[in-house]
Amino acid sequence: MNQDGENQFLTVEDVAKRFCVDMTTIYRLAQKGKLPAIKIGSQWRFHQSSLKNWIKQQESRRKEFRP
């Protein structure tokens, strides 16, 4: 793992806290495939660098649709 934690996996609780949303929202987005995640057994995990890339994609999409 590198020093900045790029290879770190986050839990649903971690992601919910970072995005300031309820854990239920994170579960729902992961289950629908709208948030990059993997399921290990019955638990969801989120790769930190995948989330950063996802955020960048969301931001660029918003810019495309602004008038």
PANU-878705 format. One record per residue (C-alpha): x, y, z. Coordinates in steps of 0.25 Angstrom, whole numbers, plus 5000, padded with zeros to 4 digits. Layout:
atom x=X&y=Y&z=Z
...
This chain:
atom x=5000&y=5000&z=5000
atom x=5005&y=5014&z=4997
atom x=5006&y=5025&z=5007
atom x=4994&y=5033&z=5003
atom x=4984&y=5021&z=5005
atom x=4981&y=5020&z=4990
atom x=4980&y=5005&z=4991
atom x=4971&y=5005&z=5004
atom x=4958&y=4999&z=5004
atom x=4946&y=5006&z=5011
atom x=4934&y=5001&z=5018
atom x=4920&y=5005&z=5016
atom x=4921&y=5013&z=5029
atom x=4934&y=5020&z=5024
atom x=4928&y=5024&z=5011
atom x=4915&y=5029&z=5017
atom x=4923&y=5038&z=5026
atom x=4931&y=5043&z=5015
atom x=4919&y=5047&z=5006
atom x=4911&y=5051&z=5018
atom x=4899&y=5042&z=5015
atom x=4892&y=5031&z=5021
atom x=4898&y=5017&z=5020
atom x=4885&y=5012&z=5014
atom x=4888&y=5022&z=5002
atom x=4902&y=5015&z=5000
atom x=4896&y=5001&z=5001
atom x=4885&y=5005&z=4990
atom x=4895&y=5011&z=4981
atom x=4905&y=5000&z=4982
atom x=4894&y=4989&z=4980
atom x=4889&y=4997&z=4967
atom x=4903&y=4998&z=4962
atom x=4903&y=5013&z=4962
atom x=4915&y=5014&z=4972
atom x=4928&y=5006&z=4970
atom x=4928&y=4994&z=4980
atom x=4931&y=4980&z=4982
atom x=4924&y=4970&z=4991
atom x=4932&y=4961&z=4999
atom x=4923&y=4951&z=5005
atom x=4911&y=4959&z=5011
atom x=4919&y=4972&z=5012
atom x=4922&y=4983&z=5002
atom x=4936&y=4989&z=5001
atom x=4940&y=5002&z=4993
atom x=4954&y=5004&z=4987
atom x=4958&y=5018&z=4991
atom x=4964&y=5021&z=4977
atom x=4951&y=5016&z=4970
atom x=4943&y=5025&z=4978
atom x=4952&y=5037&z=4975
atom x=4951&y=5034&z=4960
atom x=4936&y=5032&z=4961
atom x=4935&y=5046&z=4968
atom x=4943&y=5052&z=4956
atom x=4934&y=5046&z=4946
atom x=4921&y=5051&z=4953
atom x=4927&y=5065&z=4954
atom x=4931&y=5065&z=4939
atom x=4916&y=5060&z=4935
atom x=4911&y=5072&z=4943
atom x=4919&y=5082&z=4936
atom x=4914&y=5076&z=4922
atom x=4900&y=5078&z=4926
atom x=4901&y=5092&z=4931
atom x=4895&y=5103&z=4923
